[in-house]
Every structure is written in C-alpha cells, then in structure tokens.
Amino acid sequence: MAAERRLPEWMRVPAPGAPNYLKLLNLVKRNEMHTVCEEAHCPNIGECWQRGTATFMLLGETCTWACQYCAVKTGRPNALDPGEPARLASTVAKLGLKYCVITSVTREDLPDGGASVFAESITLIHGALPGCKVEVLTPDFLGVDADIKTVLDAGPEVMNHNIETTRNVFRQVRPKGDYDRSLRFLRRSAEMAPNIPTKSGIMVGLGETTDDIKRTMEDLREANCQLLTIGQYLRPTKIHWKLDRFYTPDEFQELADIGMAMGFRHVASGPLVRSSYHADEQAEAATTENAAV
C-alpha cells in the first residue's frame, strides 16, 4: 500500500538524539526499566524524552495478548520481578519528574492481572517524589472490580484505559479484549473514585469510518470517560494489521471539536498523539476546567 511506503509530511519527526533524550535512555537502561516508548516504537520518543517525560512499562516486557496492531512482544512472560516498583520509583525520583505515566503489558497469567504492582508503584513514586503526579494506563483486569479498586485506592491522579478502536473493528484487531468490558472498566472506575479523572484513547486508520469514531466517542462519554486521545495508527511491521489510511490534521481537529462538544473535559487529537503524549498538559487542562465549573 502506497500510504504505508511513504509517510505524509505531517507524520515525519526528527530522529532522536538530543542530550536529555540520551540522559534518560542511559538512566532507563541502568535501572533495567522498560518503556512503552521503545517497545511500541512511538514516533514521539525523541520529543518526549527530551522534555524529560516517559511512559514506563511494568510487569516485564512480554504480553500474554497478541493484539494485531501492537509491536510489544507477546508470549509466555517471566516471573514477576519484585524489585520493579522500587526501581521505577527510584528512576522517577532521579529524573525529578512532575508527571509520570505508568502502563504495563497484559498479564492474564497473574491472579490480579498485576493490579497490586500498579498500586505499589503509585505508592512508592508518591513517597519518593511527593510532588509527582501519576497517571496509570492499565489493562482491563478482565473486568474484575476488586482489581480496579486496588489501583484506584493507591490514588493515581488519572486512571487511563484505552478502548483502542471502534466497535466494528475491535474484535478483529483485539481478539482477547472486549469492547463492552472496556467501557464498563471506565464506568466502574468513575463510580468507585469520582475524584480521579478517567481517560481513554482511540487509534484511527484501522478501517473505521468517521461515524464509527463518533459512536465510540459517544460510548465513552456514556461511560463517564472525561479525557480522550485520538491518534494515527502506524503499522509496526508487515505482519501487523494493515493501515487503512492516514487522517489529515484538519480531520483530527474536527474530531477534537466534536469530542469537546460531547462533553469531554479535554481531547488531544492529532496525527502523532498517543495515550501519554503531553499527558501532563492534558491533565492540567482538565483540572483547570473542572475547578472553573
């Protein structure tokens, strides 16, 4: 497909290599941490790491799911590393971050899906660096309320779970997931912890229509999702789901306008937007808007 052989001008970014990027890279390697920035081949890695922000990945680097759009390694994971949350907190403290995003691979082999590891990490980060806000981007924990509550009770500043795509495409690209279960996750999170904003993200370019995207946005609002990201899908390799098309910057802006009209507190929509792209700014905008209401 020609669209996959040549990126449009608005999708091109400089190669990483600035001083802060190299500093963070070395620190991550020394502390044996994983970042979704690297594992998912994020195009924003140079910009974000130069800003001193990164999205750290818990529970190892091997996912038990095999979503058709994702570059993260799949297979049988190793045993949990009990020192991982402490190393993460130490890394965040050394970086002096004001905002930290932590995510994970999906680990359906674990009794709680890794919820307790998220909770421990949140607690240790807040303890090591009290001024640092923590956003978590979690799996759906198979819809188990107790596991969702474990994470919320640790007090993250934002609870994020990605719907990823529209209902009509979901089952094909995310066979182990469940669209309605993801919506329920967001709804239950908002019910259990009304003071913690909920967030989700959609990729576009997997074969959906604009009307499909609008319906998914409506579904998210009905689930009381408050923050939204919309970004362009990029096919990691030829064995992954085919890219249907590139959306233009104007189309992304239109989606952002539609989302704000629906009642989202904030919508970050653009070709290079990812779940954690400038997440600190999005959360701050939502907090400011909420305080003004």
C-alpha positions in Angstrom: 0.0 0.0 0.0 1.5 3.3 -1.1 0.3 5.1 2.1 2.4 2.7 4.1 5.5 3.1 2.0 5.6 6.9 2.3 4.6 8.9 5.3 2.8 12.2 4.7 4.7 15.3 5.7 2.8 15.8 8.9 3.8 12.4 10.2 7.6 13.0 9.9 9.6 13.6 13.0 13.4 14.2 13.6 15.5 11.3 14.7 16.1 11.2 18.5 19.5 12.0 19.9 19.3 15.3 21.9 21.1 15.5 25.3 18.1 14.9 27.6 17.0 12.0 25.4 20.4 10.3 25.8 20.4 11.0 29.6 17.0 9.4 30.1 17.9 6.5 27.8 21.0 5.7 29.9 19.1 6.0 33.2 16.4 3.7 31.9 18.9 1.1 30.9 20.9 1.3 34.1 17.8 0.7 36.2 16.6 -2.1 33.9 13.3 -0.4 33.2 11.1 -0.9 30.2 9.3 2.0 28.4 6.3 1.7 26.1 8.0 4.5 24.2 10.6 2.0 23.0 8.6 -1.2 23.0 5.7 0.3 20.9 8.0 2.2 18.5 6.4 5.5 19.5 7.2 8.3 17.0 7.3 10.9 19.8 10.1 9.3 21.8 12.7 12.0 20.8 10.4 14.9 21.7 9.0 13.4 24.9 12.4 12.1 26.3 14.0 15.5 25.5 11.2 17.1 27.6 12.1 14.6 30.4 8.9 12.6 30.2 8.5 8.9 29.5 5.9 6.2 29.9 7.2 3.3 31.9 6.1 -0.2 31.4 5.5 -2.6 34.4 5.2 -6.4 34.6 8.1 -7.2 32.3 8.2 -6.8 28.5 6.2 -9.8 27.3 2.4 -9.6 26.9 0.0 -12.5 27.1 -2.2 -10.9 24.5 -1.4 -10.6 20.8 -3.3 -7.5 19.5 -2.9 -7.1 15.8 -1.8 -3.5 15.9 0.8 -3.7 18.7 4.6 -4.0 18.5 5.1 -5.2 22.1 6.5 -8.7 22.3 4.0 -11.5 23.0 4.4 -14.9 24.5 4.9 -16.5 27.9 6.2 -13.9 30.4 8.9 -14.4 33.0 8.0 -14.4 36.7 7.3 -11.0 38.2 10.3 -9.0 39.3 9.6 -7.9 42.9 12.1 -5.1 42.7 10.5 -3.4 39.6 8.2 -0.9 41.5 11.1 0.3 43.7 13.4 0.7 40.7 10.7 2.6 38.9 10.2 5.0 41.8 14.0 5.5 42.0 14.2 6.3 38.3 11.3 8.8 38.5 12.9 10.4 41.6 16.3 10.7 39.9 14.6 12.4 36.9 12.7 14.7 39.2 9.5 14.3 37.2 6.4 16.3 37.9 4.2 13.9 36.0 4.7 10.2 35.4 2.8 7.7 33.2 3.0 4.0 34.0 1.5 1.3 31.9 2.1 -2.4 31.5 1.8 -5.4 29.3 -1.3 -7.5 29.8 -0.7 -10.4 32.2 -3.7 -12.6 32.4 -1.5 -15.2 34.0 -1.4 -13.2 37.2 -4.2 -13.6 39.8 -4.9 -9.9 39.9 -3.6 -9.0 36.4 -0.8 -7.0 38.0 -3.1 -4.5 39.9 -1.1 -4.8 43.1 2.1 -4.0 41.2 0.5 -0.8 39.8 -0.7 0.1 43.4 2.7 -0.5 44.9 4.4 1.6 42.1 2.0 4.5 42.7 2.6 4.5 46.4 6.4 4.3 46.1 6.5 7.1 43.5 4.4 9.4 45.6 6.6 8.5 48.6 9.9 9.1 46.7 8.7 12.2 45.0 5.6 13.7 46.7 5.2 16.4 44.0 5.0 13.9 41.1 1.5 13.2 39.7 1.0 9.6 38.5 -1.2 8.6 35.6 -1.8 4.9 35.1 -2.7 3.3 31.7 -3.9 -0.2 32.7 -5.2 -3.4 31.1 -8.8 -4.1 31.7 -8.1 -6.6 34.5 -10.7 -8.8 32.8 -13.3 -6.5 34.4 -12.7 -7.6 38.0 -13.9 -4.7 40.2 -11.6 -5.7 43.1 -8.5 -5.3 40.9 -9.7 -1.9 39.5 -10.3 -0.8 43.1 -6.8 -1.9 44.1 -5.3 0.5 41.7 -7.7 3.4 42.5 -7.2 3.0 46.2 -3.5 3.8 45.7 -4.5 7.3 44.5 -3.3 7.8 40.9 -4.1 11.3 39.6 -5.5 9.9 36.3 -7.0 6.4 35.6 -6.5 5.6 31.9 -7.7 2.5 30.0 -7.7 2.6 26.2 -10.7 1.4 24.2 -8.1 1.5 21.3 -10.6 1.3 18.3 -14.2 1.3 17.3 -16.7 -1.5 17.9 -16.8 -2.7 14.3 -13.1 -3.2 14.2 -12.4 -4.1 17.8 -12.8 -7.9 17.7 -10.6 -8.3 14.7 -7.6 -6.4 16.0 -8.0 -7.1 19.7 -9.4 -10.7 19.8 -8.8 -11.2 23.6 -10.3 -7.9 24.5 -14.0 -6.9 24.9 -15.3 -3.6 23.8 -18.1 -3.5 26.3 -15.8 -4.7 29.1 -13.5 -1.8 28.4 -16.4 0.6 28.6 -17.5 -1.0 31.9 -14.0 -0.6 33.2 -14.2 3.2 32.7 -17.7 3.4 34.1 -16.8 1.5 37.2 -13.6 3.5 37.7 -15.6 6.7 37.6 -18.2 5.3 40.0 -15.6 4.0 42.5 -13.4 7.1 42.5 -15.3 10.1 41.3 -12.4 12.5 42.0 -10.0 10.6 39.8 -10.4 11.6 36.1 -10.9 8.7 33.7 -9.2 8.7 30.3 -9.2 6.6 27.1 -7.6 6.6 23.7 -8.6 5.7 20.1 -6.3 4.9 17.2 -7.7 5.8 13.7 -6.7 4.3 10.4 -7.6 0.6 11.0 -10.6 0.6 8.7 -13.2 2.5 10.7 -15.3 5.4 9.4 -15.8 8.8 10.9 -19.3 7.8 12.0 -17.7 4.8 13.8 -15.3 7.1 15.7 -18.2 9.4 16.7 -20.2 6.4 18.0 -17.2 5.2 20.1 -16.7 8.7 21.5 -20.4 8.7 22.4 -20.0 5.3 24.1 -17.0 6.7 26.1 -19.0 9.7 27.3 -21.9 7.4 28.3 -19.3 5.5 30.4 -18.3 8.9 32.0 -14.9 9.0 30.4 -13.5 12.5 30.8 -10.2 12.7 28.9 -9.6 11.4 25.4 -6.7 11.0 23.0 -7.1 10.3 19.3 -4.0 9.4 17.2 -3.0 7.9 13.9 -2.4 4.2 13.7 1.0 3.2 12.2 1.6 -0.4 11.2 4.7 -1.6 13.2 5.6 -4.4 10.7 4.1 -6.2 7.7 2.6 -9.0 9.9 0.5 -6.4 11.8 -2.9 -5.1 10.9 -2.9 -3.1 7.6 -3.1 0.6 7.7 -6.3 1.7 6.0 -5.5 5.4 5.6 -3.9 8.5 7.0 -6.2 11.1 8.6 -5.2 14.7 7.9 -4.5 17.3 10.6 -7.8 19.0 9.8 -9.7 15.8 10.3 -8.1 15.3 13.7 -9.1 18.9 14.6 -12.7 18.2 13.6 -12.7 15.1 15.9 -11.3 17.2 18.7 -14.1 19.7 18.2 -16.7 17.0 18.2 -15.4 15.5 21.3 -15.4 18.7 23.2 -19.0 19.4 22.1 -19.9 15.9 23.5 -18.6 17.0 27.0 -15.1 15.6 27.3 -13.0 17.8 29.6 -10.2 17.6 27.2 -9.5 16.0 23.8 -5.9 15.6 22.4 -6.4 14.7 18.8 -3.6 14.8 16.2 -1.6 12.5 13.9 1.2 12.0 16.4 -0.9 11.9 19.5 -0.6 8.9 21.7 -2.1 8.0 25.1 0.6 9.6 27.1 1.6 12.4 24.7 1.9 15.6 26.7 -0.3 13.8 29.3 0.7 16.3 31.9 -0.7 19.2 29.9 -3.9 17.3 29.2 -4.5 16.5 32.8 -3.7 20.1 33.9 -6.2 21.4 31.4 -8.8 19.1 32.7 -8.1 20.0 36.3 -8.3 23.7 35.5 -11.5 23.3 33.6 -13.0 21.2 36.4 -12.1 23.8 39.0 -13.7 26.5 36.9 -17.0 24.7 36.7 
